[in-house]
């Protein structure tokens, strides 16, 4: 605040739903103010965050569409805004002009929305009428249109004083500047009215835009219950050439309308209305139009139980439990009876999963019954628990194979991960008591529960390893990843999937991109320092840096949490960590990745430092951060206001220093990387030292004195490391030893970053 901030293209200045804590004058560049219904453009001379002060929160997100330069002024309420105008007379006119331009732009967008809202339902209704006629002539049962097709256009009413402010916005800028600079009371009254108008217009855009999206979804969506899909299927099924021709014509009309709708949302903003992939998929799958007689997922639970080889008694018992759950009016009830039902379903689920996995092991997807594949990969168990659209979306989803490239994170579905453990390519994970598989067996042997011979057998037995992994990784973390601890069930159902499977699906490509994006910002995230010894070359002791990328396991559930299960594997410091993510999520993947990596940073430092992790005499991330949190009240570099914020953080993190650090790490990555100063001076310096940004980000931030001061220590440490590494390599060369590639890579690591 009270400083010039640089916001790189693509980064956010603030997000919808965040508390409003300032206003921002745009000095250079462009930004987009967006939410689901609208997108406003802000350029040099405009102000951001003004109307949000009246509500206390931002109702739009601000994204830099070009490299953006803003001057930030602290303001938590309207009184602060009055103080700003009193101290800076010229700001009043500039703000009023900026707000007037927003009002004009919003009116233009609403006009476009209203025009489309009058015509789109008529087009959908006419297309469906003609489609039904074609089906009747062919003797085909017409599919039912979505209930959203019957929705009427929402009523609209211009906000009070809207016409006045629309006319006022046309007054020449120099006149407005002179008038509103005359008195604070005048400009405050005007801007208050403008803020009310803007908020009402934004709500109107969201309302009309939402209606158009729902009507558009009747025309095309990601499932198989839309007009475009019906027409593609009709074209494939019709035997009369005239009917085929009519279906193609109707499909072309709907396609033209979809293009117009997509163009409207591109122009009016908000989220884009994606149609190309949906149209392509509908055409591709039109010939696969599923009828009631050839449904591959009919009696899914029966097929899964039969495939698992379940006994008749256990199959009947689990079928009855699932039927009872399907018949619940409220599947999220916390009543004792429902709790017991959910526990029984969970107790039976994991042995069933283990049995199905063993039989399916080694088989390709095409060799498995569809319900079995969906059960193993996504946690699907019965078609009666989810909607038809959700089922069709699940059937289309495919997971990419595991890529074990050295320069990318290794991402597994649960089925793939269990296969790696079963084959011995990965060691089983630790249990909830922090024991490795071998340690658990050793304890059982010491307590006399198994013999030494049994210990050796179980250590190598694939079935035992698999059972241990399912019980201690899968079962233990399934509900944690899901996030709904008190109402968790281990399979998918309609309310859990919510908006749809395809929309919430996390592909391996998406997870890789999120991890690579974070690696591009926090370059040292997965690097570790190791001792290097090469007796053949005569190297007794050197140090080298190596990047150890984590294993990421996708759990078959809809979830909202990311879990750090292990920072290293098998107690060896050169082994990858293990991150757990849901296969489906409506949360932000970026948020999930940043949070889990914040915890990883802390735990890895603890592991590498050993018993000295919190000893301030041995400088490290954990020791310095622990010291900072223990003695923040006595720290003169932290203001009283900031100390109160640290106190609240500790309360929120339940005095768990790792969780407090993870919060600050998230702020470091999401805010400070773009120049938004949210951390206190001490926390910023620690993060700048041990979690430094990439050289490009550091170069941008160095223009601000606060960041330059915070990064000074890391700059000195890096220069020292370069000198030390160069001297060691030079000493080896002097002794006739060619520095190995590991040491050359280490020098390059320090130089390039």
N, C-alpha and C positions, 0 to 999 in steps of 0.2 A: 504494500500500500504506500501511497504518496511517492510512487516511483514509476519509471517507464518499464513495461513488461513486454517481452518478446514471446509471441505465441506462434510456434511453427505451423505450417500448413497441415491441416488434418487433425490438429490437437484441439481440445476443448478448453475454453476459458472458464465456463461453468456449465453445470448440468441441470436439466429439468428436475425439480423436486428438491434441489439443494437449498439450504438457507441462504438468503440474500445478505451479503455483508459488505457491499460496496457498489459504486458506479464506475464506469469505465469510459473514458474518452478515446475514441478511435483516432490515432494520429496518422496511421499508414496501413495500407492493406485492406482486405475485405473479410467479412465474417457472415455466417448464416445463422439466423435465430430460428431454430426448428423444434417442432414437436410432431406428434402423429398427424396433425391436420394442417400445418402451415409452415412456410419457410419465408422469412424476411431477410432482406439483404442490408448489411450495415457497411458503410465505407467511411473514408476519412471525413471527420467533422461530426459524425454521428456519436450518440451516447448509448451505452448499453446498461441494462439493469435498473433503469429509472422506475418503470411501473412495478417492478418486482418488490420495491421497498414498501409499497402500500399493502402488499399481501404477505410479505415476510419470506416468501420463497420464490424461486425462479420457475416460471411456467413454460419456459422454453430452454433448450440447450444452445449454447453459443459455440459454434465450430469455426475455426479459421479456414476459409476457403483459399486464402493466400497467406503468405507470411504476414502476421498481424502485429502491429505495434500499438499498445494502449497505455494510457496513463490511468492508474488505479487510485481511486479516492475512497477512503473508508467511510461507510455509511450503513448503519444498522437499522435506521428508522427515518421517518419523515423529518424529524427535528434535525438530524444530521444533514439532510439534504438542504434544509433551510439555512443552516450554518454555512454550507458550501457556497450557496448563492449569495449570501451576505458578504462573504469574503471575496468572491469572484463574480462581479456584476455581469461580465460578458457571458458567463455560462448560461444564464437564464434564457437569453434569446437563442443560443445555439441548441439548448435542450428542447425548447419549444418547437424549433424548426425540424429537428430530428424526429420528434414524436409526431408532428404533423405529417411527415413523409411516411412514417410507419402506418398511420391511419389511412392515408391515400392508398398505399399498397395493399392493405388488408381489405379495403372496400373493393378493389379490383379483383382480388382473389375470390371473395364471397360471391361477386356477380357471376364469375365463371362457374363456381360450384352450383349456384342456384339454377343456372341455365341447364347444366347437365342433369341436375336432380329432377327436372321436369320431363326430360326426354328419355333417360336411361330406363326407368321402369316400364315405359311404354314399349321400348324396343325389346326388352326381355319378355314381356307378356306376349307380344306378337310372334317372336321366335318360338316360344313354347307352344302357342296355338297351332302354328304351322307344323311343328314337330309332331304334335299329337295327331294331326291329320295324316301325316306321312305314316306314322306307326299304325294307325287304323287301317289304311289302305294295304299295308303289308301283313296285317294280322299279328302285329307285335305289340306286346303290352308296353305302353309308354311309361317311362320312369317318372317318379314324382319329383316335382321341383322343390327346392329348399323352402322352408317356411319364411325365410327372409324375403322371398319374392313378393310376399303379401304386405310387406312393411310400407307404410305411407310416408310421403316426404315430410320431414320434420318442419313444424311451424317456425317461421323466422320473423324477427322483429328488430328493426334497427335500434341500437342503443340510444337512450336519451342524449340530446346534444350532439349526436353523431354528425348531422347535417351541418351544424354550426362549425364544428372542428374541421370538417372536410373543406368548407369554404375558407376558413381561417388559414388552412395550410397553403392556399393559393396566394396569400399576401406576399409581396416581395420580401426576400430574406433580410434586406437591409432595414426595411420598415419594422419587421418583427424584432430584429436585434435591438434597434433603438427603443422600441416600446417596452419590451420585457426587461431591458436593463435599467429601467427607471425605478423599479421597486420590487423588493423580494415578495411582498404580499401578493402583488399582481401575478407574478410568474408562478408562485406556488399554487394559487387558485386555478390558473389555466392548466398547469401540468397535472394537478390532481384530477381534473375533469378528463384530460387526455388519457390518463392512466386507466380510468374507469372504462372509457370507450375502447381502448386497446384490449383490455382484458376481456371485455364482452365480445369484441370482434374475434379474438383468438378462440374463445369458447364456441362461437358460431361456426368458425372454420372447422373446428374439431367435430362439431355435431354434424354439419353437412358433409364433411369429408368422410366421417365414419359411416354415414348412410350410403354414400357412393361406394365405399369399399365393400360394404355388405351386399349391395346390389351387384357390384362387379364380381363378388365371390359366387353369386348365383350363376353368373355367366361363365366364370372360370375360377377354379381353385386348385389346390394341390391334391385333392382327392378325386373321386369318381362320381360325385353327386352334383354335377354342374352341366349347364346347357351345352358347352363346347364338347365335353366328353360324350354326352348323349348323341350329338350329331355325328361325331366321329364313329361311334358304335353303330348308329343307324346306317351310315354309308357302307360299313363292312357287312352288316347283316341283311340289308335290303336285297331282294332278288330282282325287283322291277327296275330297269335302267332309269325310268323317269323318277322313281323315288330316290335312287342314288344321286341323280343330277340335282334334285331338289335339296337333298341333304348337304351336298357340296356347296350349293348356292347359299343356303342358310348358314352354313359354317363360315363361309367367306364374309357374310354380313356381320356375324358375331365377331370374327377376327378383326374386321375394320373397326368395330365399336370398341374392342379391347385396346387397339392401338391408340384410339382417340382418348380413352380413359387413362392409359399410361402416360400419354403426352400431357393430359390435364394435371396429373399429380406431379409430373416433372416440372411443370410451370408453376403450380400453386404450392409445391413443396410438401413438407411432411415426409413420411416414408414413401418410397417409390412403390408403384403398383406393378409388381413383377408379373409378366405374362409370357415371355418368350419360352422359358423352360417348361412352363405349365402347358402351353399349347403343343410344344414338341412332344411331351410325355403323353398328352391326351391322344394325339395322332398315332403315336407308336403303340399305345395300349388299346386303341379303339377295337382292334380285332380280338382283343382278349376280354371283351365285355363279359363279366361273370354273371351267370344266372344262378338261380337257387339250386339247380340240379347238379352243377359242376363246381361247387364251392370247395376249393382245396383245404380250407380250414374248418370245414364242418365237423363238429364233434372233436374239436382240437384236444381237449383234456383227455378224452378217451384214447386218441391216437398217441398222445405223449405217454400216458400210463402204460399202454400196450407196448410201446417201443422200449420203455424202461424195464419191462418184464415184471411189473409190480404184481403182487399176489392179488387174487380177487377180493380178499377182505380189505387190504390196504387201499386198493383202487376204489372200492365202493366208499370207504371211509373218507378219502380225500375228495371224491366227487361230491359227496354230501356236504362237506365243509365249504367247498367252492360255491355250490348252489345256495347254501345258506348265506354266504357273503354276497353273492350276486343279488339276492332278494332283499338285502338291507335297504331301508329307505335312506338312512344316513350312514354312509360307509366311514365317516370320520368321527362317529360317536365315541365318547369316552366312557360309556356305561360299562359296568363290569362284564356283562354277557358278551358284548362286542369285543372288549379287550381279550377275553378268554378265546374267542373265535380267532382273532388275529394271531394270538400266540400259537394256537394249534396249527393254523395255516403255515406259519413260519417254521415250526418244529418239523413239519412234514416236507417242506419245500426243499431243504438242502440235501437230505438223503435222496430225494427224487432227482435233483439236479445231478448229483454224483453218479447215479445209476445211468441216466440218459447220456451224460458226458462219456462214460466208459464205453458205452455201446457205439456212440457216434465218433469216438476218437479215431483220427486218421482218415475219415471220410470227407469228401468234397461236399459243398453245399448241394449240388445237384443230386447227390446220392441220398440225401436226407429228406424225409417227409417235411413239407413246409412248416407245419406247426412245431416240429422238433427243432428246426433251425431257428425259428422265431423265439422259441423258449430258451435256447442256449444263448443266443446273441442279445436278445432284448428283454427277456423276462416275461414274454407273452405266455399266457396259460390257457385262456379260453375265449372264444369269439363272443360269448354272451356278456363278457365283462367290458367290452369296448364297443364303440360305434362302428358302423360299416365303413365310414370314411377313414377312421383311424386304422382299421384292419387293412384296408387297401393301401394306405400309406406305408404301413409296416411291411407289407408284402413286397413293396418296391425297393425298400432300403437294402443297400449292400454295404458291407464293410471291406475296406481295402486290406490286403495282406500286410503282415508285419514287415517293416523295412529295418534291417539291422545295419544301416549305413553309419559310419563312424561320426559323421558330421550332423546327425539328426537325432532327436529324441526317439526312443523306441516305444511305440504306442501299441497296446494290446487290447483286444476285447477280452472279456473274462474267459471265454472258451479258449482263445489263443494263449492267454497267460497260463491257464491250467495245463494246457498241452506242453508248454515249455517246462513247467515244473515236473510234469509226469515223465517227460523224456530226459530230465536231468540237465537241461540247458540253463535253468535257473534254480537256485536253491530256494526251498520254501521260506516264506516270510516269517518274521518274528511273531510271537503270540502277544496277547494283551498284557502279559507279564514281562514283556521285553526280552523273551527268551528265543534264541534261534532253535531250529528243529533239533540239531545235534545236542544243544544244551538241555532241551526238554527231555530227550531220551536219556542223557547222562543223569539227570536228576531222578528219573523214574528208576534207573538201575541202582543208584545209590540208596534210594528209599526201599529197595527190594521188591518193587512192583513188576520189574522185568529182569531177566537174567542178562549177563554180558553177551551171550550168544544172540538173544532176542534183540538186544540193542544194535548189534552189528547188522542183523538181518533187516530190521526196520529202517536203518539208516539208508539202505540202498533200495528198499522195496518201493516200487513206483506207486502201488495202490495206497500204501501207508502215507507216502509223501502227499499224494493227491488228497486223501482224507484230511490230513493235517491242514493243508492249504485252504480247503473249502471251509473248515470249521474255524480257522484262526485268521484268515484274511477275508474271505468272502462273507461268511456269516457275521463276523465281528464288525465289519465296516459297512455292510450293506445299508443298514438303517442310518448310519452316520452320514454317508454320502447322500442318501435321500433327504435327510434333514428334518423329517417329520417323525421324531422319535416316538411320540406317544400314540400315533395312529398308523405306524408303518406296517405295510404288508409287502412281501418280497416279489410281487408280480404286478403287471400293469393292469389298470382298470380305467374306465372312461374319465372319471373326474381327475385322476392323477395325471393323465396325459394332457388334459386341458385343451389348449389351442390346437393340438395336432402333433403327430409323431414327426412328420417331415420337417416342420418348422423348428421343433426343439432338438432335432437330431444333431449330435456332435460327430462330425466326420473326423477321421484321422488327419486329413489335410487342414481342417480348421484348427485342431489342437496344435499341430506342427507350426502353423503360421503364428498362433498366439505365443508359443514358446520362443520362436525365432525373433519375433518382434521384441520380446522382453530381453533376449540375449543381445539384441542390437542396441538396447538402451543401457542395460547393466551387463557390460561385456564380461566381467569377471565372475558372474553368477555361478557358473558350473566349473570354474577353474580351481584346482587345488595344487599345493606345493608338495612335491615328493623328493625324497632323497634318491640321488642317482649314483649307483656304484657299477663300475665296469672293470673288473679285475684284468680282463684280457688287454684292455687299453692302458691299464695302470692307473685308473681313476678310483681313488679310495672313497671320496665323499664330495659330491656336488649336489646342487638342488635344481630341479626343473619343474616348470608349470605344465599341467596337463588338464584338458577339459574332459570331465566325466559326466556325460549327459544322462539324465534319469530315465527310468522305466516308468511309463504312464499307463495305468490300467483303467479301462472304462468299465464301470459297473452297470449291469443291465437293470436300470431303474431311471425314473424321472427324479432328478435331485437338484439341490441348490447349494451343496457344500463341496469343497475340495479338501482332501485330507493328505497330510504328509504322514506316511506310515513309517518310512525309514529314510534316513539321510544317507546311509551306506548299507551295503548288504554283507552279511556273514562276518561282521566285525573287521573286515578288511577295508582300509582307507582308500583303496583304488577301485572300489566297486560302486555302481550307480545307486542313487536313491530311488525310492518308490513313491510315486504320486498317485492318488486315487481320485478319479473324476466320474461323474454320472454320464451314462450314454446319451441321456436326454436331459435338457435343462432349459428353463425359461429365464435363468439368471444370465448375467453377462459372462461369457467365457473369459474375457480379458480380466475381469475382477477375480474370477476363480483362480486364474493362473498367477496373478500378482500376489494374492493372499497366500497360496500354498508355497510360493517361492520366498516370501518373507519369512515364513516359519522355517523353511529349509535353510535359509541363510543363518539363522540363529542356531539351529540344531547342528548343522555341519561345523560351525565354529566351536561349539561345545565339544563335539567329538574330537576335532583336530587338536584342541587345546588340552583335552584330558582334565586332570584334576585342577589345572590352573585356569580354568575357563572364567572364573569370576575374581581372579587375583589381579588387582589393579597394577601391581608391580610388573606384571607381564601384559603388555599392551595387546589388546585384541578387541574385536567387535563386542563380544559378550562382556568382557571385563569392564570396558569403558562405559557401555550402556548400563550395566548393572550399577556401576558407581554413580552415573548420572541420575538414575532413578532413585537410588537410596538417599542421595544428598541434594536433590534438586531444590529443597527449601532454603539451603544455605548458599546456593549458587548465585553470585552477583550478576552473572551474565544473563539471567532469566528474570524478566519483569514479573511483577506480582500477578498481572493478568495471565501471563503464560504459565506461572506456577499453578494457578487455579485450573488451567486447562490440563496440565500434567496430572493433577490430583484426580480430575474426572476420568482421564484415560486409565489410570490405575484402578479406579473403581469399576470402569467398564470391563477392563481386562481381568478383574478379580485378583489384582496384585500379582498376576502372572507376567513376569517381565518379557517372556517370549511373545505373548499376545500384544503387549504394548508396543514392542518393537515392530511386530507385523503391521500394526495400525500405521505407525510412522513410515514404514517401508512403502506401504500402499500410497500414502500421501507423497512420499519422495518420488515415486514412479509416475503417479497420475497427475500430480500438480507441480511439484518443484522442477521436474524435467522440462516443463514448458515455461518456467520463469515465475510461476505463481508461488509466492513465498508464504507457506502455511506453517512450517515448522519453526521452532525456536532456534536460537543461534547454536546452542550446544548440540541438540539432536542433528541439526543440519551438518555440523562439522564432522560428527561421528559417521554419518551416512556418506558424506563426501569422501571420507578417508577410506572406509571399508567397503562401500558399495558405489564406487565412482561411476559416473556416466561415461558413455563413449566420447571420444575426443571431439566429435562434431557437436554434440550437445554441450560439452564443457566450453567449447569455443563461443557458443551463443550466450551461455549463462555468464561467462567471464566479464561481459559488458556491465553486469550489475555488481557493484562493490561487495554486497553481502555474500554473493556466491564466490566471487574471486577470493575473498578472505577464507571462506569455508574450504575451498579446494586447494589452498596454498600448501597445507600439510601433505595432501596426497601427491601434489606435484613434486615436493621435496623428496618424499619417500620413493616415488617412481624414478626420479633422477639418480637417487642413491643406488637403487636396484640395478639400473642400467650400468652405472660405473662398476659396481661389484661384479656383475656378470661379465662385462667386457674384460675386466682384470683377470678373472678366473679363466676365461677362454684364452686370453693372451698368455697366461702362465702355462696352460696346457700346450699351446702352440710352441712356446719357447722350449718346452721339454720334449718337443718332437711328437706330440700327440695331437692328432687332428680332432678338434671338438666334434663329438657325435651330434646327430641331428636333433636329439632331445634338447641339448644345451643351446644349439643355434635357434631352435624354435622358441625357447624361453627368452632369449635375447630379443627376438623379433616381437614376442608378446609384449614385453615392456616398452619397446621402441614405438610400436604401432598404436598402442593404446594410451 
